[in-house]
Amino acid sequence: MPHPSARLSTRRRVALTALLALVVLGVAPAANATPRTTPRQPAQPTSFKIYVGVVHLKGATVADPLSDASIKSEFANLSSFLSRETGLAITASVVDIHRLEVPSTCDWSRLSEVDAIVQQSFGDALRFADDTKLVVYHDGPCSGGNGGGVAGLGGIDLVAHSGVLAHEFGHTLGRGHAGVYNCQAVAGAAGGPWDDDSKVCRATEYGDMWDFVGQNYPTYVTPLSRYMFGWLSPSQYQVVDSTYSGMIGLVPFSGTATGKQVILVTDPAGGADIVVEQRPAGPEGFSGYPAGVYVTRAAGHTSTLVTPADQGTTTLATPLALGQTYRSAGGAVRVTVEQVSSTGAQVRVERANQAFVGVDWPNSLLGAWVSTLRESCWGPGGRAGGCPGAVWRSGAG
């Protein structure tokens, strides 16, 4: 797949799937430090040029066709959402809209063919770059009443009226999905509910209700996502990638907050960064998501919210409470909440040079492949796969 800064020929597909587009970026490791698995890209642009194609089946009757005004309004809403959440002046402006009839748009496996037709219609005016996106609306009867979309670094395909534009736009900036774990305690394990060596977890790909790349409904752009986009200043985050023991202050995240909004701790055991944020209560309309200090595992461009073992179903996400300690697999990273209030938190972060027990955490732990694996599992021993009946234990083959 070509990089979006290169001009694409009409016979080369526009980047569509987040799976392929989101695994191509990486960062060089700092000297004498464990390489981070969460890349911080060069700062993404804050002004975007949007080329829009509206396609429908030849001869099909469109009961509620998309108007130019409604499309421009949708991008104006996207600009307002991103600006509010980041504290930056972000604009996504529609440059041109083309309407085309195509032989078929209902087969999602053939979207690249449709995109090539749309791209060709713009000719030399459309030159792909980080600040230039192609958005193709599939208008008409193809959705069957269900909205949806797919995106890559170069652009987005949307079933008309799907309401997922913000989510898919996040993918064009290089962000994968934000999920959540559901964990069960390992029988007889010595550790507590926040000890990764004492539980086995199933990951739900879209389960992080705070992040706009988790749920399709526009919620928040979390500090982790803003870090990945290069939209946080150095004063708003702290990276711990070598031996460390100390207190770090956090402020509740928002687009206008000053102070540190996210901590990223490289896990020496490999496979993920341990991310710490102080989050507000869940978005309006979503119950069971209390405010507090939350821990996330981030690998590549995806992330998964950590939960304690056996948290139950009433509270769907659980913050790390005052005095509680999260312990990563192997115990190399420990995060303890020492103080917490509505205005900020003091978090003790301890990171050793290596894990205290031998654990093999593959880089695909949370799945750079998670876009195709709707659920994945992990547990002591670090085996990723399809949640077998046997419990994985530390050091297992």
LINWOMO-V72263 format. One record per residue. N is the residue number from 1. RES is the residue in three letters. BURIAL is 1 if it has 24 or more other C-alpha atoms within 12 Angstrom, else 0. D_FIRST is the distance of its C-alpha to the first C-alpha in whole Angstrom. Layout:
# LINWOMO-V72263
n:N res:RES burial:BURIAL d_first:D_FIRST
n:N res:RES burial:BURIAL d_first:D_FIRST
This chain:
# LINWOMO-V72263
n:1 res:MET burial:1 d_first:0
n:2 res:PRO burial:0 d_first:4
n:3 res:HIS burial:1 d_first:7
n:4 res:PRO burial:1 d_first:9
n:5 res:SER burial:0 d_first:12
n:6 res:ALA burial:0 d_first:10
n:7 res:ARG burial:1 d_first:12
n:8 res:LEU burial:1 d_first:10
n:9 res:SER burial:0 d_first:12
n:10 res:THR burial:0 d_first:13
n:11 res:ARG burial:0 d_first:12
n:12 res:ARG burial:1 d_first:8
n:13 res:ARG burial:1 d_first:8
n:14 res:VAL burial:1 d_first:8
n:15 res:ALA burial:1 d_first:7
n:16 res:LEU burial:1 d_first:10
n:17 res:THR burial:1 d_first:10
n:18 res:ALA burial:1 d_first:12
n:19 res:LEU burial:1 d_first:12
n:20 res:LEU burial:1 d_first:8
n:21 res:ALA burial:1 d_first:8
n:22 res:LEU burial:1 d_first:11
n:23 res:VAL burial:1 d_first:11
n:24 res:VAL burial:1 d_first:9
n:25 res:LEU burial:1 d_first:12
n:26 res:GLY burial:0 d_first:16
n:27 res:VAL burial:0 d_first:19
n:28 res:ALA burial:0 d_first:21
n:29 res:PRO burial:0 d_first:24
n:30 res:ALA burial:0 d_first:28
n:31 res:ALA burial:0 d_first:30
n:32 res:ASN burial:0 d_first:33
n:33 res:ALA burial:0 d_first:31
n:34 res:THR burial:1 d_first:29
n:35 res:PRO burial:1 d_first:25
n:36 res:ARG burial:1 d_first:24
n:37 res:THR burial:1 d_first:22
n:38 res:THR burial:1 d_first:21
n:39 res:PRO burial:1 d_first:19
n:40 res:ARG burial:1 d_first:21
n:41 res:GLN burial:1 d_first:18
n:42 res:PRO burial:0 d_first:20
n:43 res:ALA burial:0 d_first:22
n:44 res:GLN burial:1 d_first:20
n:45 res:PRO burial:0 d_first:21
n:46 res:THR burial:1 d_first:24
n:47 res:SER burial:1 d_first:24
n:48 res:PHE burial:1 d_first:21
n:49 res:LYS burial:1 d_first:21
n:50 res:ILE burial:1 d_first:20
n:51 res:TYR burial:1 d_first:20
n:52 res:VAL burial:1 d_first:21
n:53 res:GLY burial:1 d_first:21
n:54 res:VAL burial:1 d_first:24
n:55 res:VAL burial:1 d_first:24
n:56 res:HIS burial:1 d_first:26
n:57 res:LEU burial:1 d_first:27
n:58 res:LYS burial:0 d_first:29
n:59 res:GLY burial:0 d_first:33
n:60 res:ALA burial:0 d_first:33
n:61 res:THR burial:0 d_first:35
n:62 res:VAL burial:0 d_first:33
n:63 res:ALA burial:0 d_first:36
n:64 res:ASP burial:0 d_first:35
n:65 res:PRO burial:0 d_first:32
n:66 res:LEU burial:1 d_first:30
n:67 res:SER burial:0 d_first:32
n:68 res:ASP burial:0 d_first:31
n:69 res:ALA burial:0 d_first:33
n:70 res:SER burial:0 d_first:32
n:71 res:ILE burial:1 d_first:28
n:72 res:LYS burial:1 d_first:29
n:73 res:SER burial:0 d_first:31
n:74 res:GLU burial:1 d_first:28
n:75 res:PHE burial:1 d_first:26
n:76 res:ALA burial:0 d_first:30
n:77 res:ASN burial:0 d_first:30
n:78 res:LEU burial:1 d_first:27
n:79 res:SER burial:1 d_first:28
n:80 res:SER burial:1 d_first:31
n:81 res:PHE burial:1 d_first:30
n:82 res:LEU burial:1 d_first:27
n:83 res:SER burial:1 d_first:30
n:84 res:ARG burial:0 d_first:33
n:85 res:GLU burial:1 d_first:31
n:86 res:THR burial:1 d_first:29
n:87 res:GLY burial:1 d_first:32
n:88 res:LEU burial:1 d_first:30
n:89 res:ALA burial:0 d_first:30
n:90 res:ILE burial:1 d_first:27
n:91 res:THR burial:1 d_first:27
n:92 res:ALA burial:1 d_first:24
n:93 res:SER burial:1 d_first:26
n:94 res:VAL burial:1 d_first:25
n:95 res:VAL burial:1 d_first:25
n:96 res:ASP burial:1 d_first:25
n:97 res:ILE burial:1 d_first:25
n:98 res:HIS burial:1 d_first:25
n:99 res:ARG burial:1 d_first:26
n:100 res:LEU burial:1 d_first:25
n:101 res:GLU burial:1 d_first:26
n:102 res:VAL burial:1 d_first:24
n:103 res:PRO burial:0 d_first:25
n:104 res:SER burial:1 d_first:24
n:105 res:THR burial:1 d_first:22
n:106 res:CYS burial:1 d_first:23
n:107 res:ASP burial:0 d_first:21
n:108 res:TRP burial:0 d_first:18
n:109 res:SER burial:0 d_first:16
n:110 res:ARG burial:0 d_first:16
n:111 res:LEU burial:1 d_first:15
n:112 res:SER burial:1 d_first:12
n:113 res:GLU burial:1 d_first:15
n:114 res:VAL burial:1 d_first:17
n:115 res:ASP burial:1 d_first:14
n:116 res:ALA burial:1 d_first:14
n:117 res:ILE burial:1 d_first:18
n:118 res:VAL burial:1 d_first:18
n:119 res:GLN burial:1 d_first:16
n:120 res:GLN burial:1 d_first:18
n:121 res:SER burial:1 d_first:21
n:122 res:PHE burial:1 d_first:20
n:123 res:GLY burial:0 d_first:20
n:124 res:ASP burial:0 d_first:20
n:125 res:ALA burial:0 d_first:21
n:126 res:LEU burial:1 d_first:18
n:127 res:ARG burial:1 d_first:16
n:128 res:PHE burial:1 d_first:13
n:129 res:ALA burial:1 d_first:14
n:130 res:ASP burial:1 d_first:15
n:131 res:ASP burial:1 d_first:18
n:132 res:THR burial:1 d_first:17
n:133 res:LYS burial:1 d_first:15
n:134 res:LEU burial:1 d_first:15
n:135 res:VAL burial:1 d_first:18
n:136 res:VAL burial:1 d_first:19
n:137 res:TYR burial:1 d_first:22
n:138 res:HIS burial:1 d_first:23
n:139 res:ASP burial:1 d_first:26
n:140 res:GLY burial:1 d_first:29
n:141 res:PRO burial:1 d_first:30
n:142 res:CYS burial:1 d_first:27
n:143 res:SER burial:0 d_first:27
n:144 res:GLY burial:0 d_first:30
n:145 res:GLY burial:0 d_first:31
n:146 res:ASN burial:0 d_first:29
n:147 res:GLY burial:0 d_first:26
n:148 res:GLY burial:1 d_first:23
n:149 res:GLY burial:1 d_first:19
n:150 res:VAL burial:1 d_first:16
n:151 res:ALA burial:1 d_first:13
n:152 res:GLY burial:1 d_first:10
n:153 res:LEU burial:1 d_first:10
n:154 res:GLY burial:1 d_first:10
n:155 res:GLY burial:1 d_first:13
n:156 res:ILE burial:1 d_first:15
n:157 res:ASP burial:1 d_first:17
n:158 res:LEU burial:1 d_first:20
n:159 res:VAL burial:1 d_first:23
n:160 res:ALA burial:1 d_first:26
n:161 res:HIS burial:1 d_first:28
n:162 res:SER burial:1 d_first:26
n:163 res:GLY burial:1 d_first:27
n:164 res:VAL burial:1 d_first:24
n:165 res:LEU burial:1 d_first:22
n:166 res:ALA burial:1 d_first:23
n:167 res:HIS burial:1 d_first:22
n:168 res:GLU burial:1 d_first:18
n:169 res:PHE burial:1 d_first:18
n:170 res:GLY burial:1 d_first:19
n:171 res:HIS burial:1 d_first:15
n:172 res:THR burial:1 d_first:14
n:173 res:LEU burial:1 d_first:16
n:174 res:GLY burial:1 d_first:14
n:175 res:ARG burial:1 d_first:17
n:176 res:GLY burial:1 d_first:17
n:177 res:HIS burial:1 d_first:20
n:178 res:ALA burial:1 d_first:24
n:179 res:GLY burial:1 d_first:26
n:180 res:VAL burial:1 d_first:29
n:181 res:TYR burial:1 d_first:31
n:182 res:ASN burial:1 d_first:34
n:183 res:CYS burial:1 d_first:36
n:184 res:GLN burial:1 d_first:39
n:185 res:ALA burial:1 d_first:42
n:186 res:VAL burial:1 d_first:42
n:187 res:ALA burial:0 d_first:46
n:188 res:GLY burial:0 d_first:48
n:189 res:ALA burial:0 d_first:46
n:190 res:ALA burial:0 d_first:47
n:191 res:GLY burial:1 d_first:45
n:192 res:GLY burial:0 d_first:45
n:193 res:PRO burial:1 d_first:42
n:194 res:TRP burial:1 d_first:40
n:195 res:ASP burial:1 d_first:40
n:196 res:ASP burial:1 d_first:37
n:197 res:ASP burial:1 d_first:38
n:198 res:SER burial:1 d_first:41
n:199 res:LYS burial:1 d_first:38
n:200 res:VAL burial:1 d_first:36
n:201 res:CYS burial:1 d_first:33
n:202 res:ARG burial:1 d_first:31
n:203 res:ALA burial:1 d_first:28
n:204 res:THR burial:1 d_first:28
n:205 res:GLU burial:1 d_first:24
n:206 res:TYR burial:1 d_first:25
n:207 res:GLY burial:1 d_first:29
n:208 res:ASP burial:1 d_first:29
n:209 res:MET burial:1 d_first:31
n:210 res:TRP burial:1 d_first:31
n:211 res:ASP burial:1 d_first:27
n:212 res:PHE burial:1 d_first:25
n:213 res:VAL burial:1 d_first:22
n:214 res:GLY burial:1 d_first:25
n:215 res:GLN burial:1 d_first:27
n:216 res:ASN burial:1 d_first:26
n:217 res:TYR burial:1 d_first:29
n:218 res:PRO burial:1 d_first:28
n:219 res:THR burial:1 d_first:30
n:220 res:TYR burial:1 d_first:30
n:221 res:VAL burial:1 d_first:27
n:222 res:THR burial:1 d_first:28
n:223 res:PRO burial:1 d_first:29
n:224 res:LEU burial:1 d_first:26
n:225 res:SER burial:1 d_first:23
n:226 res:ARG burial:1 d_first:25
n:227 res:TYR burial:1 d_first:25
n:228 res:MET burial:1 d_first:21
n:229 res:PHE burial:1 d_first:20
n:230 res:GLY burial:1 d_first:23
n:231 res:TRP burial:1 d_first:25
n:232 res:LEU burial:1 d_first:28
n:233 res:SER burial:1 d_first:31
n:234 res:PRO burial:0 d_first:32
n:235 res:SER burial:0 d_first:35
n:236 res:GLN burial:1 d_first:33
n:237 res:TYR burial:1 d_first:32
n:238 res:GLN burial:1 d_first:33
n:239 res:VAL burial:1 d_first:31
n:240 res:VAL burial:1 d_first:33
n:241 res:ASP burial:1 d_first:31
n:242 res:SER burial:1 d_first:35
n:243 res:THR burial:1 d_first:38
n:244 res:TYR burial:1 d_first:40
n:245 res:SER burial:0 d_first:42
n:246 res:GLY burial:0 d_first:43
n:247 res:MET burial:0 d_first:43
n:248 res:ILE burial:1 d_first:41
n:249 res:GLY burial:1 d_first:41
n:250 res:LEU burial:1 d_first:39
n:251 res:VAL burial:1 d_first:39
n:252 res:PRO burial:1 d_first:38
n:253 res:PHE burial:1 d_first:35
n:254 res:SER burial:1 d_first:35
n:255 res:GLY burial:1 d_first:33
n:256 res:THR burial:0 d_first:37
n:257 res:ALA burial:1 d_first:38
n:258 res:THR burial:1 d_first:38
n:259 res:GLY burial:1 d_first:38
n:260 res:LYS burial:1 d_first:36
n:261 res:GLN burial:1 d_first:34
n:262 res:VAL burial:1 d_first:32
n:263 res:ILE burial:1 d_first:32
n:264 res:LEU burial:1 d_first:30
n:265 res:VAL burial:1 d_first:31
n:266 res:THR burial:1 d_first:29
n:267 res:ASP burial:1 d_first:31
n:268 res:PRO burial:1 d_first:32
n:269 res:ALA burial:1 d_first:31
n:270 res:GLY burial:1 d_first:28
n:271 res:GLY burial:1 d_first:25
n:272 res:ALA burial:1 d_first:25
n:273 res:ASP burial:1 d_first:27
n:274 res:ILE burial:1 d_first:30
n:275 res:VAL burial:1 d_first:30
n:276 res:VAL burial:1 d_first:33
n:277 res:GLU burial:1 d_first:34
n:278 res:GLN burial:1 d_first:37
n:279 res:ARG burial:1 d_first:36
n:280 res:PRO burial:1 d_first:38
n:281 res:ALA burial:1 d_first:39
n:282 res:GLY burial:1 d_first:37
n:283 res:PRO burial:0 d_first:36
n:284 res:GLU burial:0 d_first:39
n:285 res:GLY burial:0 d_first:39
n:286 res:PHE burial:0 d_first:38
n:287 res:SER burial:0 d_first:40
n:288 res:GLY burial:0 d_first:40
n:289 res:TYR burial:1 d_first:38
n:290 res:PRO burial:1 d_first:41
n:291 res:ALA burial:1 d_first:40
n:292 res:GLY burial:1 d_first:40
n:293 res:VAL burial:1 d_first:38
n:294 res:TYR burial:1 d_first:35
n:295 res:VAL burial:1 d_first:33
n:296 res:THR burial:1 d_first:30
n:297 res:ARG burial:1 d_first:28
n:298 res:ALA burial:1 d_first:24
n:299 res:ALA burial:1 d_first:21
n:300 res:GLY burial:1 d_first:18
n:301 res:HIS burial:1 d_first:17
n:302 res:THR burial:1 d_first:20
n:303 res:SER burial:1 d_first:23
n:304 res:THR burial:1 d_first:26
n:305 res:LEU burial:1 d_first:30
n:306 res:VAL burial:1 d_first:33
n:307 res:THR burial:1 d_first:36
n:308 res:PRO burial:1 d_first:39
n:309 res:ALA burial:1 d_first:40
n:310 res:ASP burial:1 d_first:42
n:311 res:GLN burial:1 d_first:42
n:312 res:GLY burial:0 d_first:43
n:313 res:THR burial:0 d_first:41
n:314 res:THR burial:0 d_first:43
n:315 res:THR burial:0 d_first:41
n:316 res:LEU burial:1 d_first:38
n:317 res:ALA burial:1 d_first:37
n:318 res:THR burial:1 d_first:39
n:319 res:PRO burial:1 d_first:39
n:320 res:LEU burial:1 d_first:41
n:321 res:ALA burial:1 d_first:44
n:322 res:LEU burial:0 d_first:47
n:323 res:GLY burial:0 d_first:48
n:324 res:GLN burial:1 d_first:45
n:325 res:THR burial:1 d_first:43
n:326 res:TYR burial:1 d_first:39
n:327 res:ARG burial:1 d_first:39
n:328 res:SER burial:1 d_first:35
n:329 res:ALA burial:1 d_first:35
n:330 res:GLY burial:1 d_first:37
n:331 res:GLY burial:1 d_first:39
n:332 res:ALA burial:1 d_first:37
n:333 res:VAL burial:1 d_first:36
n:334 res:ARG burial:1 d_first:39
n:335 res:VAL burial:1 d_first:39
n:336 res:THR burial:1 d_first:43
n:337 res:VAL burial:1 d_first:43
n:338 res:GLU burial:1 d_first:47
n:339 res:GLN burial:1 d_first:47
n:340 res:VAL burial:1 d_first:46
n:341 res:SER burial:0 d_first:47
n:342 res:SER burial:0 d_first:45
n:343 res:THR burial:0 d_first:45
n:344 res:GLY burial:1 d_first:43
n:345 res:ALA burial:1 d_first:43
n:346 res:GLN burial:1 d_first:44
n:347 res:VAL burial:1 d_first:42
n:348 res:ARG burial:1 d_first:42
n:349 res:VAL burial:1 d_first:39
n:350 res:GLU burial:1 d_first:40
n:351 res:ARG burial:1 d_first:38
n:352 res:ALA burial:1 d_first:39
n:353 res:ASN burial:1 d_first:37
n:354 res:GLN burial:1 d_first:36
n:355 res:ALA burial:1 d_first:37
n:356 res:PHE burial:0 d_first:40
n:357 res:VAL burial:0 d_first:40
n:358 res:GLY burial:0 d_first:37
n:359 res:VAL burial:1 d_first:34
n:360 res:ASP burial:1 d_first:31
n:361 res:TRP burial:1 d_first:28
n:362 res:PRO burial:1 d_first:25
n:363 res:ASN burial:1 d_first:22
n:364 res:SER burial:1 d_first:21
n:365 res:LEU burial:1 d_first:24
n:366 res:LEU burial:1 d_first:23
n:367 res:GLY burial:1 d_first:20
n:368 res:ALA burial:1 d_first:16
n:369 res:TRP burial:1 d_first:16
n:370 res:VAL burial:1 d_first:19
n:371 res:SER burial:1 d_first:17
n:372 res:THR burial:0 d_first:18
n:373 res:LEU burial:1 d_first:21
n:374 res:ARG burial:1 d_first:23
n:375 res:GLU burial:1 d_first:26
n:376 res:SER burial:1 d_first:26
n:377 res:CYS burial:1 d_first:29
n:378 res:TRP burial:1 d_first:30
n:379 res:GLY burial:1 d_first:34
n:380 res:PRO burial:1 d_first:36
n:381 res:GLY burial:1 d_first:34
n:382 res:GLY burial:1 d_first:31
n:383 res:ARG burial:1 d_first:30
n:384 res:ALA burial:1 d_first:27
n:385 res:GLY burial:1 d_first:27
n:386 res:GLY burial:0 d_first:29
n:387 res:CYS burial:0 d_first:32
n:388 res:PRO burial:0 d_first:34
n:389 res:GLY burial:0 d_first:38
n:390 res:ALA burial:0 d_first:39
n:391 res:VAL burial:1 d_first:39
n:392 res:TRP burial:1 d_first:37
n:393 res:ARG burial:1 d_first:39
n:394 res:SER burial:1 d_first:38
n:395 res:GLY burial:0 d_first:38
n:396 res:ALA burial:0 d_first:37
n:397 res:GLY burial:0 d_first:36
